Amino acid sequence: MKKIVDYRKLLNVGEAAELQELKTIYRSLMKTWHPDKFQDSAESKLEAEEKSKTIIEAYHFLVSIAPETRDQSFAEYTLTTTTSNILDFDYKSQVLTVNFLDGNTYEYFDVPKEVYRKFINADSPGRFARRHIFNNYIYRSMNKLAATA
């Protein structure tokens, strides 16, 4: 997904970046781009504010999809995807958002349009998703994001 690639480029990290590495790079970039360091002109301070917001957004996004983060909540994720039915879903720009009856919501990235078509046309969308989506695409919990925001 373009968003993931762009954020990794911004922080200059690879797919295998661990949480500690992300944190170190994030802190370093924030020290460089903190708006308080740009007091010489309003224009440069505004640019630094925008850059720092983008860095913060990239960091939080990459942390939310990091393997370590997913490993920490894997038991809860597995329970939701195997026992709870799908309440609702949305698909936009290759991102499938699935709301479950147990209140959990997950985003799945880089889901091809053809897979989405098969999902919505399946006799049992839940069964199709368990077999072809839930463990095949990068995902993140939207509930964790709302709780930390």
C-alpha positions as CSV (number, residue, x, y, z in Angstrom):
1,M,0.0,0.0,0.0
2,K,1.2,3.4,-0.9
3,K,0.6,4.8,2.6
4,I,2.8,2.1,4.2
5,V,5.6,2.6,1.7
6,D,5.5,6.4,2.1
7,Y,5.6,6.2,5.9
8,R,8.5,3.7,5.8
9,K,10.4,6.1,3.4
10,L,9.7,9.1,5.7
11,L,11.1,7.3,8.7
12,N,13.7,5.5,6.6
13,V,12.9,2.0,7.9
14,G,12.4,-1.3,6.2
15,E,9.6,-3.9,6.6
16,A,11.5,-5.7,9.4
17,A,11.8,-2.6,11.6
18,E,11.2,-3.4,15.2
19,L,9.4,-1.2,17.7
20,Q,12.6,0.0,19.4
21,E,14.1,1.0,16.1
22,L,10.9,2.9,15.2
23,K,10.9,4.6,18.5
24,T,14.6,5.7,18.2
25,I,14.1,7.0,14.7
26,Y,10.9,8.8,15.6
27,R,12.5,10.6,18.6
28,S,15.5,11.6,16.5
29,L,13.3,13.0,13.7
30,M,11.1,14.9,16.3
31,K,14.2,16.5,17.8
32,T,15.2,17.7,14.4
33,W,11.7,18.9,13.3
34,H,10.2,20.1,16.6
35,P,8.5,23.4,15.9
36,D,10.0,25.1,18.9
37,K,13.4,24.9,17.1
38,F,12.1,27.1,14.3
39,Q,11.5,30.5,15.9
40,D,13.3,32.5,13.2
41,S,10.2,32.8,10.9
42,A,6.6,31.9,11.0
43,E,6.9,30.1,7.7
44,S,9.6,27.8,8.8
45,K,7.8,27.1,12.1
46,L,4.6,26.2,10.1
47,E,6.6,23.9,7.9
48,A,8.1,22.2,11.0
49,E,4.6,21.8,12.5
50,E,3.4,20.1,9.3
51,K,6.4,17.9,9.1
52,S,6.2,16.9,12.8
53,K,2.5,16.0,12.4
54,T,3.4,13.8,9.4
55,I,6.2,12.1,11.4
56,I,3.8,11.5,14.4
57,E,1.2,10.0,12.1
58,A,3.7,7.8,10.3
59,Y,5.2,6.6,13.6
60,H,1.8,5.7,15.1
61,F,0.7,3.9,11.9
62,L,3.8,1.8,11.6
63,V,3.7,0.9,15.3
64,S,0.1,-0.2,14.8
65,I,1.0,-2.7,12.0
66,A,4.3,-3.8,13.4
67,P,4.7,-7.6,13.9
68,E,5.4,-7.1,17.6
69,T,2.2,-5.1,18.1
70,R,0.2,-7.7,16.3
71,D,1.8,-10.5,18.3
72,Q,0.8,-8.9,21.5
73,S,-2.9,-8.9,20.6
74,F,-2.9,-12.1,18.5
75,A,-5.0,-14.1,21.0
76,E,-7.7,-11.4,21.0
77,Y,-7.6,-11.1,17.2
78,T,-7.9,-14.9,16.7
79,L,-10.8,-15.0,19.1
80,T,-12.6,-12.2,17.3
81,T,-12.0,-13.6,13.8
82,T,-12.9,-17.2,14.6
83,T,-15.9,-16.7,16.9
84,S,-17.5,-13.3,16.1
85,N,-19.6,-12.6,13.1
86,I,-19.1,-9.7,10.8
87,L,-21.5,-6.8,11.6
88,D,-20.5,-4.4,8.8
89,F,-17.6,-3.7,6.4
90,D,-16.3,-0.9,4.2
91,Y,-13.8,-1.0,1.3
92,K,-11.9,2.0,0.0
93,S,-8.6,2.3,-1.8
94,Q,-7.6,-1.4,-1.2
95,V,-8.4,-1.0,2.6
96,L,-11.0,-3.3,3.9
97,T,-12.5,-2.3,7.3
98,V,-14.4,-5.0,9.1
99,N,-16.6,-4.4,12.1
100,F,-17.4,-7.4,14.2
101,L,-20.4,-8.1,16.4
102,D,-18.1,-8.3,19.5
103,G,-17.3,-4.6,19.0
104,N,-13.8,-5.0,17.5
105,T,-12.9,-3.3,14.2
106,Y,-9.9,-4.2,12.0
107,E,-8.4,-2.6,8.9
108,Y,-6.8,-4.9,6.3
109,F,-4.4,-3.3,3.8
110,D,-3.7,-4.1,0.1
111,V,-6.8,-6.2,-0.3
112,P,-7.2,-6.5,-4.1
113,K,-10.5,-5.4,-5.6
114,E,-11.1,-8.9,-7.0
115,V,-10.7,-10.5,-3.5
116,Y,-13.2,-7.9,-2.2
117,R,-15.7,-8.8,-5.0
118,K,-15.4,-12.5,-4.0
119,F,-15.9,-11.6,-0.4
120,I,-19.1,-9.7,-0.9
121,N,-20.5,-12.3,-3.4
122,A,-19.6,-15.3,-1.2
123,D,-22.4,-17.5,0.2
124,S,-20.8,-16.9,3.6
125,P,-18.6,-13.8,3.7
126,G,-17.4,-14.7,7.2
127,R,-16.1,-18.1,6.0
128,F,-14.5,-16.5,3.0
129,A,-12.8,-13.9,5.1
130,R,-11.5,-16.5,7.6
131,R,-10.0,-18.4,4.7
132,H,-8.8,-15.7,2.4
133,I,-8.5,-12.4,4.2
134,F,-8.0,-12.5,8.0
135,N,-4.6,-14.1,8.1
136,N,-3.4,-13.1,4.6
137,Y,-3.1,-9.3,4.8
138,I,-1.5,-6.7,7.0
139,Y,-4.0,-5.6,9.5
140,R,-4.4,-3.3,12.5
141,S,-6.9,-2.9,15.3
142,M,-9.0,0.2,15.1
143,N,-10.2,-0.2,18.7
144,K,-6.6,0.2,20.0
145,L,-6.2,3.4,18.0
146,A,-9.4,4.9,19.4
147,A,-8.4,3.9,23.0
148,T,-5.0,5.6,22.7
149,A,-6.2,8.7,20.9
